[in-house]
Amino acid sequence: MKRDTKGSKKWRIGDSRNWRNFIKTVSIIGVVSLSLGFFGSFFQAQAMESEIRIGHTAALSGVFANAGPLIDKGLRLAFSLSKYKNRVKFFLEDTQVKPDVAVQKALKLYEKDKIHILVGPMAGHEAAAVSAVLTPMKKLMVEGFGANAYLVGKDCSRYTFMLGHTTYNLSVPMAPWFLKTLGDKVFLVGSDYRTGRDVALFFRQAFEKIGGKVVGEFYSPLGTTEYAPYLSKIRDAKEKPDGVFGFYGGADCVNFVRQFEEYGLKKDGYIYVDTITGFAIPQLKAMGDAAVGFYDCFHTVPYIDSPQNKSFMAAWQRAYPDEMIEEFGMVGFDVGTCIIKALDAVGGDPTNTEGLASALHTIEYESPRGKIRMGPNNGTIVPIYARKVVKNDGKYRHEGTFLGYYGTPCGPQYEWGKCKLGCPSE
């Protein structure tokens, strides 16, 4: 019994000491755990509040130099109105409208400047080159222009998004409009690169399918300044076309339209129809009356009477009182808005690439352009307008005819092929 008592006493004393040590240990572990939990939450919160780094590869020189700065202003305006305005940092690079330069600048932005999302570039052949490099790296690219239909077809990517348009939905809808409005004979023209060629090809296929006839065509290099040798081919066509259709953008469109009039084609009743906002508001002043009575195609008409567009116009005028309301800035604003909505979906964490990609893949909202939603192949479905250039009270404007909502279907029956992500119906 004594041994038991002693043993029992020794056990109680030892247990008491062990218990005190145990309490100390637990307390220390608890403090450490709480500290780790606190600092873990703190660092997580810090990560969520970290800098949002947006790269923009834009045309600041070359044929589309008038558009790049305006797209950038729209992008910055969207963020200035958001809760991320004090977190965002922008990095702007000039691609010179050259695919190799666009790739170099995109890699520089991601690898050196450590951006989270890339906006741009401007032209379709640039966009294809950049997407091909960034896709294996799982890097995000959001396009406002860069209208390459193949990027929502066989070359589509989970990480590349076409928020503006493609060469399909700014050409094919114009075929029935052309047949009904102008006639069944067309002469095709355009800049000799992927976008210009695709616009003409996709229009031709749709136009011939409904009974239209192509009576001639030509394509001139980007940056052409003298169009007389080309314009003579329109006049020399065996059958007079009811209209001339194609794509010239930026300075090329300005020069082409001016010389179209100087050559006497407009006076003789020839009508030119451009696309992808060839007759954008900033360019109409440079073209003057030469553009009046001609048409283009785009997914917005400035000054649309909607609450969203009125709000955008008021914000633009406050931010840029010396800049007119126009299409390039509006598209840049929409690109910024889509990125902001994607950031909202991931709690503002710009490092969550997969979450951002998933959010952009399901974007749907009312924009200044109208209702916008993403198709399964990462190409947006947007309102499309045929726009006539008019002059009222000394100002050049557009009269828009709504053609419907168009995305870009895909599949083996199309030139650009099937998207592995999925294909919308026509």
C-alpha positions as CSV (number, residue, x, y, z in Angstrom):
1,M,0.0,0.0,0.0
2,K,2.8,2.3,0.9
3,R,4.6,1.7,-2.3
4,D,1.4,2.2,-4.1
5,T,0.8,5.5,-2.2
6,K,4.3,6.6,-2.9
7,G,4.0,5.5,-6.4
8,S,0.7,7.2,-6.7
9,K,2.2,10.3,-5.1
10,K,5.2,10.3,-7.4
11,W,2.8,9.9,-10.3
12,R,0.7,12.8,-9.2
13,I,3.7,15.1,-8.7
14,G,5.2,14.1,-12.0
15,D,1.9,14.4,-13.8
16,S,1.5,17.9,-12.3
17,R,4.9,19.0,-13.7
18,N,4.2,17.4,-17.0
19,W,0.8,19.0,-17.1
20,R,2.3,22.4,-16.5
21,N,4.9,21.8,-19.2
22,F,2.1,20.5,-21.5
23,I,0.1,23.7,-20.9
24,K,3.1,25.8,-21.6
25,T,3.7,23.8,-24.8
26,V,0.1,24.1,-25.9
27,S,0.1,27.8,-25.2
28,I,3.2,28.3,-27.2
29,I,1.9,26.2,-30.1
30,G,-1.4,28.1,-29.8
31,V,0.3,31.5,-29.9
32,V,2.4,30.3,-32.9
33,S,-0.6,28.9,-34.6
34,L,-2.6,32.0,-34.0
35,S,0.3,34.1,-35.2
36,L,0.8,32.0,-38.3
37,G,-3.0,32.2,-38.9
38,F,-3.0,36.0,-38.4
39,F,0.1,36.6,-40.6
40,G,-1.1,34.1,-43.1
41,S,-4.3,36.0,-43.4
42,F,-2.4,39.2,-43.4
43,F,-0.1,38.1,-46.2
44,Q,-3.0,36.7,-48.1
45,A,-4.8,40.0,-47.7
46,Q,-1.7,41.8,-48.8
47,A,-1.5,39.6,-51.9
48,M,-5.1,40.4,-52.7
49,E,-4.3,44.1,-52.4
50,S,-1.1,43.9,-54.4
51,E,-0.5,45.8,-57.6
52,I,-2.5,44.9,-60.6
53,R,-0.1,45.0,-63.6
54,I,-1.8,45.5,-67.0
55,G,0.4,45.3,-70.2
56,H,-0.8,46.9,-73.4
57,T,0.8,46.1,-76.8
58,A,-0.6,48.8,-79.1
59,A,-0.1,50.4,-82.5
60,L,1.6,53.7,-81.5
61,S,3.4,54.0,-84.9
62,G,2.6,52.7,-88.4
63,V,-0.6,52.4,-90.2
64,F,-2.9,52.1,-87.1
65,A,-1.1,54.7,-85.0
66,N,-4.2,56.8,-84.6
67,A,-6.0,53.9,-82.8
68,G,-3.6,52.6,-80.2
69,P,-3.5,55.7,-77.9
70,L,-7.3,56.0,-77.9
71,I,-7.7,52.3,-77.0
72,D,-5.3,52.9,-74.2
73,K,-7.2,55.9,-72.9
74,G,-10.4,53.9,-72.8
75,L,-8.7,51.0,-70.9
76,R,-7.3,53.5,-68.3
77,L,-10.7,55.2,-68.0
78,A,-12.4,52.0,-67.1
79,F,-10.0,51.3,-64.3
80,S,-10.1,54.9,-63.0
81,L,-13.9,54.4,-62.3
82,S,-13.3,51.1,-60.5
83,K,-12.4,50.1,-57.0
84,Y,-9.0,49.0,-58.4
85,K,-8.0,52.5,-59.5
86,N,-5.3,52.8,-56.8
87,R,-3.9,49.3,-57.4
88,V,-3.5,49.2,-61.1
89,K,-0.3,50.0,-63.0
90,F,-0.1,50.1,-66.8
91,F,2.7,49.2,-69.1
92,L,2.4,50.4,-72.7
93,E,4.5,49.1,-75.7
94,D,4.5,49.9,-79.4
95,T,4.3,46.9,-81.7
96,Q,4.7,49.0,-84.9
97,V,2.0,46.6,-86.4
98,K,4.7,44.0,-86.8
99,P,4.2,40.4,-85.6
100,D,7.8,39.8,-84.5
101,V,7.9,43.1,-82.6
102,A,4.5,42.3,-81.0
103,V,5.9,39.0,-79.7
104,Q,9.0,40.6,-78.4
105,K,7.0,43.3,-76.5
106,A,4.6,40.8,-75.1
107,L,7.4,38.6,-73.7
108,K,9.1,41.7,-72.3
109,L,5.9,42.7,-70.5
110,Y,5.4,39.3,-69.0
111,E,9.0,38.4,-68.2
112,K,10.5,41.7,-67.2
113,D,7.6,43.9,-66.2
114,K,5.8,41.0,-64.5
115,I,2.4,41.9,-65.9
116,H,-0.7,39.8,-65.0
117,I,-2.8,40.4,-68.1
118,L,-1.9,41.5,-71.7
119,V,-4.2,43.7,-73.8
120,G,-3.7,43.8,-77.5
121,P,-2.1,43.9,-80.1
122,M,-4.0,45.7,-82.8
123,A,-3.7,43.7,-86.1
124,G,-4.9,40.2,-86.8
125,H,-1.5,38.8,-87.8
126,E,0.1,40.3,-84.7
127,A,-2.6,38.7,-82.5
128,A,-2.1,35.2,-84.0
129,A,1.7,35.4,-83.5
130,V,1.4,36.6,-79.8
131,S,-1.3,34.1,-78.9
132,A,0.8,31.2,-80.3
133,V,3.7,32.1,-78.0
134,L,1.6,33.0,-74.9
135,T,-0.7,30.0,-74.9
136,P,1.9,27.3,-74.0
137,M,3.0,29.7,-71.2
138,K,-0.6,29.9,-69.9
139,K,-0.5,33.7,-70.1
140,L,-3.6,35.8,-70.6
141,M,-4.3,38.0,-73.7
142,V,-7.4,40.1,-74.1
143,E,-8.1,41.5,-77.6
144,G,-10.2,44.5,-78.4
145,F,-9.1,44.5,-82.0
146,G,-6.7,41.9,-83.5
147,A,-9.7,40.4,-85.4
148,N,-8.3,37.1,-86.4
149,A,-11.1,34.5,-86.8
150,Y,-8.6,31.6,-86.4
151,L,-8.2,32.6,-82.8
152,V,-11.7,31.5,-82.1
153,G,-11.3,28.5,-84.5
154,K,-8.5,26.0,-84.7
155,D,-6.0,28.3,-83.0
156,C,-8.3,29.1,-80.1
157,S,-6.9,29.1,-76.6
158,R,-8.3,29.1,-73.0
159,Y,-6.1,32.1,-72.4
160,T,-6.9,34.3,-75.5
161,F,-10.1,36.3,-75.6
162,M,-11.6,38.3,-78.5
163,L,-13.7,40.9,-76.8
164,G,-14.3,43.0,-79.9
165,H,-14.9,41.3,-83.2
166,T,-13.4,38.9,-85.8
167,T,-13.0,39.0,-89.6
168,Y,-16.1,36.9,-89.7
169,N,-18.7,38.9,-87.8
170,L,-17.6,42.2,-89.5
171,S,-17.8,40.8,-93.0
172,V,-20.4,38.0,-93.4
173,P,-23.4,40.0,-92.0
174,M,-22.7,42.6,-94.7
175,A,-23.3,40.2,-97.6
176,P,-27.2,40.2,-97.4
177,W,-27.1,43.9,-96.5
178,F,-25.0,44.6,-99.6
179,L,-27.3,42.5,-101.9
180,K,-30.4,44.3,-100.6
181,T,-29.0,47.8,-100.4
182,L,-26.5,48.1,-103.3
183,G,-26.9,45.2,-105.7
184,D,-25.5,41.8,-106.7
185,K,-22.1,42.8,-108.1
186,V,-19.1,43.6,-106.0
187,F,-15.5,44.5,-106.4
188,L,-13.3,43.3,-103.5
189,V,-10.3,45.3,-102.2
190,G,-8.1,45.4,-99.1
191,S,-4.8,45.5,-97.4
192,D,-2.6,42.5,-98.3
193,Y,-2.3,40.8,-95.0
194,R,-4.3,38.2,-93.0
195,T,-7.1,40.6,-91.9
196,G,-7.6,42.2,-95.3
197,R,-7.6,38.9,-97.1
198,D,-9.9,37.2,-94.7
199,V,-12.5,39.9,-94.7
200,A,-12.7,39.6,-98.5
201,L,-12.7,35.8,-98.5
202,F,-15.4,35.4,-95.9
203,F,-17.6,38.1,-97.5
204,R,-17.1,36.5,-101.0
205,Q,-18.2,33.1,-99.6
206,A,-21.3,34.5,-98.0
207,F,-22.1,36.8,-101.0
208,E,-21.8,34.1,-103.7
209,K,-23.9,31.7,-101.6
210,I,-26.9,34.1,-101.8
211,G,-26.5,34.9,-105.5
212,G,-24.0,37.7,-105.5
213,K,-21.1,38.0,-108.0
214,V,-17.5,39.2,-107.6
215,V,-16.5,41.2,-110.7
216,G,-12.8,41.8,-109.7
217,E,-10.4,42.2,-106.7
218,F,-7.1,43.6,-105.7
219,Y,-5.0,43.8,-102.5
220,S,-2.3,46.4,-101.8
221,P,0.5,46.3,-99.2
222,L,0.0,47.8,-95.8
223,G,1.2,51.4,-95.9
224,T,0.5,52.0,-99.6
225,T,0.3,55.7,-100.4
226,E,-0.4,55.7,-104.1
227,Y,-3.6,53.8,-105.1
228,A,-4.1,55.0,-108.7
229,P,-2.7,51.8,-110.3
230,Y,-5.2,49.8,-108.2
231,L,-8.2,52.1,-108.6
232,S,-7.9,51.9,-112.4
233,K,-8.8,48.2,-112.0
234,I,-12.2,49.1,-110.6
235,R,-13.0,51.3,-113.5
236,D,-11.7,48.7,-116.0
237,A,-13.8,45.8,-114.6
238,K,-15.8,44.1,-117.4
239,E,-19.0,44.7,-115.4
240,K,-19.5,47.8,-113.3
241,P,-19.8,46.8,-109.6
242,D,-22.7,48.0,-107.6
243,G,-20.2,48.6,-104.8
244,V,-16.6,48.1,-103.7
245,F,-16.2,46.2,-100.5
246,G,-13.2,45.4,-98.4
247,F,-10.9,46.4,-95.5
248,Y,-8.5,49.3,-95.3
249,G,-7.8,50.6,-91.8
250,G,-6.1,53.7,-90.3
251,A,-4.0,55.8,-92.6
252,D,-4.5,53.3,-95.5
253,C,-8.3,53.9,-95.4
254,V,-7.8,57.7,-95.3
255,N,-5.5,57.6,-98.4
256,F,-7.7,55.1,-100.2
257,V,-10.9,57.0,-99.8
258,R,-9.3,60.4,-100.7
259,Q,-7.8,59.0,-103.9
260,F,-11.1,57.1,-104.6
261,E,-12.7,60.5,-104.9
262,E,-9.8,62.2,-106.6
263,Y,-9.8,59.5,-109.3
264,G,-13.4,60.3,-110.0
265,L,-14.9,57.0,-108.9
266,K,-17.2,58.6,-106.4
267,K,-18.5,61.1,-108.9
268,D,-19.2,58.3,-111.4
269,G,-21.4,56.5,-108.9
270,Y,-19.1,54.0,-107.3
271,I,-19.8,53.3,-103.6
272,Y,-17.1,52.1,-101.2
273,V,-18.0,49.9,-98.2
274,D,-15.3,49.4,-95.6
275,T,-15.4,47.3,-92.4
276,I,-13.8,47.0,-89.0
277,T,-14.6,50.7,-88.3
278,G,-12.7,52.0,-91.3
279,F,-14.8,55.2,-91.0
280,A,-14.1,55.7,-87.3
281,I,-14.9,59.2,-86.0
282,P,-11.2,60.2,-85.6
283,Q,-10.5,59.4,-89.3
284,L,-13.6,61.1,-90.8
285,K,-12.1,64.5,-90.2
286,A,-9.0,63.5,-92.2
287,M,-11.1,62.1,-95.0
288,G,-13.5,65.1,-95.2
289,D,-16.4,65.0,-97.6
290,A,-14.8,62.2,-99.6
291,A,-16.3,59.7,-97.1
292,V,-19.8,61.1,-97.0
293,G,-22.3,58.6,-98.5
294,F,-19.9,55.6,-98.0
295,Y,-20.4,52.8,-95.5
296,D,-18.6,50.7,-93.0
297,C,-19.4,48.0,-90.5
298,F,-18.7,47.8,-86.7
299,H,-20.1,46.7,-83.4
300,T,-21.1,50.1,-82.1
301,V,-22.3,53.5,-83.3
302,P,-21.0,56.4,-81.2
303,Y,-23.8,58.3,-79.4
304,I,-26.1,55.3,-79.0
305,D,-29.1,56.4,-76.9
306,S,-28.6,54.0,-73.9
307,P,-27.9,54.6,-70.2
308,Q,-24.7,52.7,-70.4
309,N,-23.4,54.7,-73.4
310,K,-24.5,58.0,-71.9
311,S,-22.6,57.2,-68.7
312,F,-19.5,56.3,-70.8
313,M,-19.7,59.5,-72.8
314,A,-20.0,61.6,-69.7
315,A,-17.0,59.9,-68.1
316,W,-15.0,60.2,-71.3
317,Q,-15.7,63.9,-71.6
318,R,-14.7,64.5,-68.0
319,A,-11.5,62.6,-68.4
320,Y,-10.6,63.7,-71.9
321,P,-12.4,67.0,-72.6
322,D,-10.3,67.6,-75.7
323,E,-11.0,64.2,-77.2
324,M,-14.1,63.5,-79.2
325,I,-16.3,60.4,-78.4
326,E,-15.2,57.6,-80.7
327,E,-15.1,53.9,-81.3
328,F,-11.5,53.0,-80.3
329,G,-11.8,54.5,-76.9
330,M,-15.1,52.8,-76.4
331,V,-13.6,49.4,-77.2
332,G,-10.7,50.0,-74.9
333,F,-13.2,50.9,-72.2
334,D,-15.0,47.6,-72.7
335,V,-11.8,45.7,-72.5
336,G,-11.0,47.3,-69.2
337,T,-14.5,46.7,-68.0
338,C,-14.3,43.0,-68.8
339,I,-11.0,42.7,-67.0
340,I,-12.5,44.4,-63.9
341,K,-15.4,42.1,-63.9
342,A,-13.0,39.1,-64.1
343,L,-11.0,40.6,-61.2
344,D,-14.2,40.9,-59.2
345,A,-14.9,37.2,-59.7
346,V,-11.6,36.2,-58.2
347,G,-11.7,38.6,-55.3
348,G,-9.3,41.1,-56.9
349,D,-6.4,38.6,-57.1
350,P,-4.5,39.3,-60.4
351,T,-2.3,36.3,-59.9
352,N,-5.2,33.9,-60.2
353,T,-4.8,33.3,-63.9
354,E,-7.0,30.2,-64.1
355,G,-9.8,32.0,-62.2
356,L,-9.5,35.1,-64.4
357,A,-9.7,32.9,-67.5
358,S,-12.8,31.1,-66.3
359,A,-14.4,34.4,-65.4
360,L,-13.7,36.0,-68.9
361,H,-15.0,32.8,-70.5
362,T,-18.5,33.5,-69.1
363,I,-18.6,37.3,-69.4
364,E,-22.1,38.7,-70.1
365,Y,-23.2,42.3,-69.5
366,E,-24.7,45.5,-70.9
367,S,-21.9,47.7,-72.3
368,P,-21.9,51.1,-74.0
369,R,-22.0,49.1,-77.3
370,G,-25.0,47.1,-76.2
371,K,-25.4,43.6,-74.8
372,I,-22.1,41.7,-74.9
373,R,-21.6,38.0,-74.1
374,M,-18.8,35.5,-74.6
375,G,-19.2,32.5,-76.9
376,P,-17.8,29.1,-75.9
377,N,-14.8,29.7,-78.3
378,N,-13.8,32.9,-76.4
379,G,-15.2,35.2,-79.1
380,T,-17.8,37.7,-78.1
381,I,-21.3,37.9,-79.5
382,V,-22.0,41.6,-80.2
383,P,-24.4,43.9,-82.0
384,I,-23.4,44.6,-85.6
385,Y,-24.2,47.7,-87.5
386,A,-23.9,48.8,-91.2
387,R,-23.0,52.5,-90.8
388,K,-23.5,55.2,-93.4
389,V,-21.3,58.3,-93.2
390,V,-23.3,61.5,-93.1
391,K,-22.5,65.2,-92.5
392,N,-24.9,67.2,-90.3
393,D,-24.2,70.8,-89.2
394,G,-20.6,70.5,-90.4
395,K,-19.9,67.4,-88.3
396,Y,-19.4,63.9,-89.6
397,R,-21.4,61.1,-88.0
398,H,-22.9,57.7,-88.7
399,E,-26.4,56.5,-89.4
400,G,-26.5,52.9,-88.2
401,T,-28.6,50.0,-89.4
402,F,-28.7,47.2,-86.9
403,L,-28.0,43.9,-88.5
404,G,-28.4,41.6,-85.5
405,Y,-26.2,40.0,-82.9
406,Y,-23.2,38.0,-84.3
407,G,-20.5,35.9,-82.8
408,T,-18.1,33.7,-84.8
409,P,-19.2,30.1,-85.3
410,C,-16.6,27.5,-85.8
411,G,-16.2,23.9,-87.1
412,P,-14.6,21.9,-89.9
413,Q,-17.0,23.6,-92.5
414,Y,-15.3,26.9,-91.8
415,E,-12.0,28.2,-93.2
416,W,-10.7,28.9,-89.6
417,G,-11.7,25.4,-88.3
418,K,-13.1,24.1,-85.0
419,C,-12.2,25.4,-81.6
420,K,-11.4,22.8,-79.0
421,L,-13.1,24.8,-76.3
422,G,-16.5,24.5,-78.1
423,C,-18.3,26.2,-81.0
424,P,-21.4,28.5,-80.9
425,S,-24.2,28.0,-83.3
426,E,-24.7,30.6,-86.0
